[in-house]
């Protein structure tokens, strides 16, 4: 007790009068606030909520595609007419949504992972009117999370061996089409035999966030997959403005259900006239969801890819062939499908009456979630990916090298939409990376090469390649081994259509297909 008495004596002058000994603690406890924190301001209109946003401000805008975007705040920001904004968003949206700020020439720089369907963003970028910094989606989420957590920088495996690490990606152009500014190389360090890049945190002047409900204390909850980038952004700005669909009394939702505590919230506004548009409305019919066996080469790839699933596995499937392979998962097998935008336990596409604009997948399609599924924010989603908690990643490719380099996000000289989450998905050594693609291009040139000629998504990251002709295992040092061959084809025919040498397994067998 002696040290406690000495500490009490030393701090005595800081304790409110009338509080002493055991009674002092009790008396102070009774003074804790029970009302809404004064710092959370409930605004009556969007213009009031955006007070202080001025020319040159940095602004984060939440959402994923059109899911969870702060519609009313974006419209108000447009009407304010502020200029030279730096906007951080997971993508550039569509032309009549986030694109309204671009069309009004209010944005100087965009930081995103994917252009989305914004033609105006691409046009202004190529015309030299807009700076564009492309960042892997998981890295963007972590940079924002770090900004809110007071971490100035961090190391990540995502992007090693790509333009992200090497630099040289155009950020801005001169009006005559020449490159004005290039991205800078990243610092690289090695930990436990793996290379990591140094990335810097993002913190902004304002964050515009879309929630579902806020209580009168300023705590916020979200619906479905609308949590996405909204949660980390709310924590990483000097002023966080949250627009919600409903403001409720304190106690309406229990403390353990709160997604963003009021300590991160500065202003709240109840939005009006939500359109809640759906970017890619996708439904199913009651005739069944089993993929139709057309006998074409895509179906052949799909039915072989489905054999990669194992009971109890956590898997992330890219759009196209990988996602279609999920239609062939055995009903006796449980596979947990993960989506980068913050969903675990993806179910089939909804029936028309089940469509929910707050429940989408990474391709912005409407989906359902199976019993036992869950929603979470984008920073948590990519922690699952980088941390090796996903056992299988299946995705398409433009090119794969002999040693497993992957190129699937950019064709030089043609339209570039961005890398999205692909670089993160192939960054963990614990995750099996399976590429599904046609063996050759439409021009009959090989896609499997000695060395990729297109910008890389990941270096020595692919474990298996499945085409309509063959199945290869990939080793980062020994290269390719032919495991399976489609019936009627010969090894010599595979050699002719493959752009590099490969070994042949002594147990070479016909290409397998999942049972009906």
N, C-alpha and C positions, 0 to 999 in steps of 0.2 A: 504493500500500500504506500510505502514511502515515495517511490517514483511517481505514483499517481498524484500524491499530495503536492510534490514539487511541480509537476506539470500544471496542476490546477492553479497553484500560486502564480506561476509564470504567465498563465493565460487569463488570470482573474480580471485584468483590466478590459479584456475583450468581451466579457460575458455581460449580457444585459443586467441592469440593476434589478434586485429583487429575486435573483436566482442564485442559490447557494446549496452546496452539498447535493444529496440525492434529489432534493426538491428542484434544484437548478435544472437538471436534465428534464424532469417532467414539465417544468414551467416552459422551457424552451420548445418542447415538443408541441405544446398547445398552440404555439405561434406559427406552425407550418401553414402555408397557404392551402386553402381548399377550393379556391375559385380559379377561373381560367387565367393562365399566365398573361400578364399585361402585354408581353411582347407579341402575342398572337393577335393580329388585327383581322376582324371580320369586315370585309369590304362590301359595299353595296353595288358596285359596278366594276367591269374589267379595267376601265381607265384608272380608277382609284387604286386598283390592285397593282397596276403597273407603274405607279408613281416612282419617279427616279430613273427609269430607263431612258437613257440619253444617247446621243450620237456616239458611236464607238464602243458601246457596251458589249460585253460578252454574255451570251444568253444560251442556256441549255433548254431544249424543248423535249419533253418526254414522249413516250409512245413507241410503238413498233409497227411500221406501216401506218395504217389508219386506226389501229387498235390502241386505245388509251391516249389519244392526243388531246391536248387542251384547246379544243376548238374555239371557245369564246376568247381566250387570251391571245391566240394567234390572230384572230380577226381584229382585236383591239390594238395589238401591236402594229398591224398593218395600218390601221386608221390613224395611229399616232404619227406616222411618217418619219420616225427616227431612222438615221442612216448609218452606214459603215458598221453594221453589226457583225460580230463573229458569232455564228450559230453552231452549237454542238448538238447533233442528233444522230440516232442510229442510222437513219437514212434521210435522203432529201425529199421524201414523200412524193406526192403527186402534184401536178401543176396548179390545181385549184384548192390546195390545202396549205401545206408549208410553202409550196411554190408561190403563193401569193406575195410573200415577202421578197422572193427573188424577182418576180415579175415587176414589183414596185421599185426595184433597184435599191432595196434597203440593206442588202447583205453584202459585206466585203469578203468574208471568208466562211467556208463551211468545213467543219470537221465531222466526218461520218465514216461508216464502214461500207455503205452501199448506196448507190444513187437512187435506187428504186425506179419509179416510172416518171421521174422528173426530167422532161425534155428541156425545160428552160434552164435547169442547173447545168446540164451538159453544154448547151448552146453558149451560155455566158462564160463558162470555164474555157471552152475552146476559143472564144472571141477575146479572151484576155480581160474580161470584166469581173471575174470572180476567182478567188483563190480556193483551192480544193485540197484538203489534206485527208487522204484515205488511210484508215487505221483498221486493223483486224477487229472484228466486233467484240471479242472477248477482251482484247487489250483495251479497247475503248471503255468497256464496262469497268475494268479494273483501274484504269486511270481515273475515272470518275469516283469510284469507291475510295481510292487512295486519297483523292482530294478532300473528300468528306471526313476521312479518318486522320488527317494531319500527317500523312506519309508522303514525303516530297517526290519519291521515285521508288521503283522496284524492278526486279529482274523477272523476265518471263521467257519461257522457251519458244513462244509463238513468234514465227517470222524469221527464225534463224535460217540463213542461206537464201533469203529472198530479197526483193527490193526494199522491204521494210528495214532489214538489217544493213544492206549494202548502200542504201540511199540511191538517188538518181531518178526517183519518180517525179514527174512534173507536178509542181504545186500551182504554178501560174504560167500564163503565156503572155507574150506581147501581142498587140492587135494584129501584127503581120503573121502570126502563127509560130514564131520562134519561142523556144522555152525561155521564160524569165527567171523562174526560181525552181530549184530541185530540192527534194527531201534530203536531209543530211544522214550520213551513216550513224548507226547506233553503237554505243560502247558494248563490247561483248566480254563476258566472263564465263569461266568454266566452273561448274559445281558438280561434284560426284560424276565426272566424266561426260556431262551434258552441257551444251552451250546455251547461254541465256543472254537476252538483250536488256539493256537498261531503258526503261520507259518512264517518262515524267508524268506526275499527277496532273489532273485538270481540276481547276476550281474557277468558278465564274462569278460575275456580278449578280446574275439572276438565274433562277431555275423556274421554268413554267411547267407545272406538273398537273396531271389529271388523275384525281382519285374518285372513288365511288361515294364514300361517306366521310364526313368529318363530324366529330362531336364538338360541343361548344367549348371544350378545353383545347381544341386544335389538333387532336389525334386523328389519324387518317387510316382508312382501310380501302382496299382495292377489290375489284371483281375479276375472277378468272385470270387470263393471261395478260390483262391490262396492267399488271404490276411492272413487268418488263424493265425498261430503263427509268421509269418514274421514281422508283424507290431510291436507287443510288444518286440520282440527280438531285432529289429533294435534300440530300444531306451535304451536297458539295457546292453550295452557292452562298454568297453573302446574304441574299434575300431569296427565300423560297416561297413562291406563290402557288397555291394549290387550288385548282378549281374542282368542285365536286358536284355530284348530282343531287346530294341531299345533306343538309346539316341537321344533326340530331342531338338530343339531350345527352349529357354525360351519363354513362351507365347503360346506354342502349346496346353497346357491345362491350364485353368483358375486357379487362386489361390485357389478358393473354392473347386476344384476337387482334390487337392493334399492330398494324404493319409499319407505320411511321409515327413515332412518338412526337408530341408537340414541341420538343426541344429543337427539332429540325425545321419547324414550320414558322414562317413569319406572317404570311397573309393567307386568308381563306376567302373564297368567293363561291357562291352558289351559281353555277352556270345555267344558262337558259337555252332552250330549243336545241337540244342535242340531236344531231343528225345520225351519229354513230354509223357511218358508212362502212361497208364491207368491201375490201379490196378484191377478194377472190371468193365469191360465194360458191361453195362446193357442197353438193348434197348427194345422197344415195337414194335408191328406190327400194321398195320392199320385195323386189324380185330376187334379191341376193347381192352379196358384195364380192363373191369369189371372182377373181380375174378371169376373163374369157380366154380360153386357150386358142389363140389364132394360128399357132404353128409358125409364126414369123420369128425373126432372129431376136427381137426384143424379148418375146415371151421365153425363148430359149435361155437367154441370159438371166431373166427374172427367176425362172424355175431352178436354175443352178445357184443363183445368189441366195435363194431361200434356204438352201442347205447349210448356210453359214450360221443360222440362228441356233441357239442352244437354250434349253429350258432354264428359266431364271435369269437369263442374260439381260443386261441393260444396254440398249443399242440406240444409236443416232443414225437416222436414214436421210440421205440427201434427196432432193426432189428428182422426179423421173423414175428411172428403173429401180433404184434402191427402195423408194417409198412403195412402189408397186409390188415389190417382193414381199412386203408385209401381208399381202392378201393370201399368201401361200403358207403362212405360219400355221402349223398344226393346231387344231383345237385342244389337243392334249398337251400343248406346250405353252408356258407363260413367258412372254418376252415383254420387258418394260421398255416402251419406246419413249425416247427423250427428244425434246425440241428446244433449240437454243434460246427461244424467246421466253422460256420459263415454264415448261410443262413436262411432267413426268407421268407416263401412263396414257399416252395418246390412244384413243379408240378410233373406230371407223368414222367416216364422214357422217354428219347428222342427216336425219330425215328433214324434210322441208320445215316441219313444225318445230324442230329442235334447234334450229339455227340460232346462235348467240354471237353477236358481234364482239363480245369480250372473250371469246374462246376461239383462238386461231393457232395455226402451226407456224413454223418458220418461213413457209412459203406464202403466208398470209391467207391460207385457205381456212374456211370454217371447219372445225373438228369437234369431236366429243372426247371426253375423258372417262376412262374405265373406273369402276369402283376401286378404291385404293390409290388412285392417282393424286397428283398434287400440283400446286402452282407455286412459283417463287419468282424472285427478281432476276434480272439478267446477270448481275454479278455472281449470284449463287449458281446460276446455270452454268456459267463458264468455269467456275471453280470445280464443279463436277467434271467438266471436260478436261481441263488442264491437269487436275489432280488424279486422273487415271481411274475415275469411278465408272466410266463408260467402257464396257468391255469390247464393243464393236462399233466402228464408224464405217458406214458404207456410202460411197459417193461416186459421182461421175468424174470423167477426166477428158481433157483434150490431148494430153500426152503423159506418158509414164516412161521413165528411163530404166535402163538395165538394172540399176542399183536402187530403184524405188523413189527417185525424185518425182514429184507430182506437179503438173501444171494444169490448172482448171479454172482460172479466174480472169485471164486477160489474153486477148489476141492483139498484138501490137498493130497499130494502124486502123483498128476497128473499134467499135463502141465498147467502152469499158464501164461496167456497172459497179465493180468493186469486189473485194474479196469476201465480204460478209463474215461468216464464222468459220469458213473452211480452214484457214490457217491455224485456228485454235483447235479444231477437231482433229488435226493430224499431229498435234504438238506433243502428245504424251506417249512415252515409250511403253506404257502399260496398256494402251488401247490398240487392238488389232484394226488395221486400216485395210479395207477391201475396196478395190476400184472395180466398178462395172461400166463397161463401155464397148462400143463396136470396135473391132480389131483394126479397121482402117477408116480413113476419112472418106467423104463422098467422092474425092478425087482418086481414091484407091491408094493413097500413101499411108505408110504405117503410122500408127499412133504409139507403138512401143518402140523406143529408140535407144541408141547408145547414150545419147545425151539430149535432154529436152532443149528445144530451141525457143520456147515461149517462157515468159517470166514464171518463176516457181511459186507454188503454194506451200510446199514443204520439201525438205531435203532428206532423202533416204528414209522416207516415212511409210511407204506402201509395203504391205505384207503379202497381199494376194491380188492378182488381176484375173477377172472373169470376163471373157468376150464370147461372142457367138461361136468362135472356133476352138477356143482352148481355155485352160485354167493354168496359171503359172503361180508358183510360190516365188517370193522375192526376198533375197538376202542382201543386206547393205554392203557386204564385202564380196560375196561369191556371185551375186547376180541372180539370174533367172533359172528356174527349173520347171520344165514342162511336166505337169502332173496328169492332165486329162485332155483328151482330144475328141472333138465332135465326130460322130460316126460318119464314115465315108471319106474323111480327110486323112492325109498322111503327114508325117513329120516334115518331109521336104516341102509340102505345101505351106505349112506353118512357117518354116524358115523363109520362104519366099515373101510372105506377107508381114514379116516381123523385121524391124529395122536394127536388130542387134543379135549377137550370138546368144544361145541359151543351152543349158544342160537338159538332158532328158532323163526323167526318173526311171530307175530300173523297174518300177511298179506302174508304169504308164498304163492308164485305163481309159475306157470310153467316158466321155463327159457325162456326169451324173445329172439327174433331174429329180426334183421333188416329186413324191408320189401324189396322185390326184387326191 
